[in-house]
């Protein structure tokens, strides 16, 4: 079973051990950003690329 991890810096959800910083297994919430240029939520959180993000990373 593949464990998804979240980056502590950019909060992107990934399977990798490194992203912009260390990744951790303890995270909550899932956020899909498909069109960041049109998304109010993406603008408020500072997300500029379409991907999957964690809402809260410990």
For each residue, the residues with C-beta under 8 A, 3 or more apart:
1:
2: 15
3: 15 25
4: 13 14 15
5: 13 14 15 16 17 23 24 25 27
6: 11 12 13 14 23 24 27 53 54 57
7: 10 11 12 14 19 20 21 22 23 57
8: 11 21 22 23 24 57
9: 19 20 21
10: 7 19 20 21 53
11: 6 7 8 27 53 54 55 57
12: 6 7 19 20 51 52 53 54
13: 4 5 6 27 30 51 52 53 54
14: 4 5 6 7 19 23
15: 2 3 4 5
16: 5 19 23
17: 5 22 23
18: 21 22 23
19: 7 9 10 12 14 16 23
20: 7 9 10 12
21: 7 8 9 10 18
22: 7 8 17 18
23: 5 6 7 8 14 16 17 18 19
24: 5 6 8 27 57 58
25: 3 5
26: 57 58
27: 5 6 11 13 24 54 55 56 57 58
28: 54 55 56
29: 54 55 56
30: 13 52 53 54 55
31: 41 45 52 53 54 55
32: 52 53
33: 36 39 41 42 47 49 50 51 52 53
34: 39 50
35: 38 39 50
36: 33 39 42 43 47 48 49 50
37: 42
38: 35
39: 33 34 35 36 42 43 47
40: 43 44
41: 31 33 44 45 47
42: 33 36 37 39 45 46 47 48
43: 36 39 40 46
44: 40 41
45: 31 41 42 53
46: 42 43
47: 33 36 39 41 42 51 53
48: 36 42
49: 33 36
50: 33 34 35 36
51: 12 13 33 47
52: 12 13 30 31 32 33
53: 6 10 11 12 13 30 31 32 33 45 47
54: 6 11 12 13 27 28 29 30 31 57
55: 11 27 28 29 30 31
56: 27 28 29
57: 6 7 8 11 24 26 27 54
58: 24 26 27
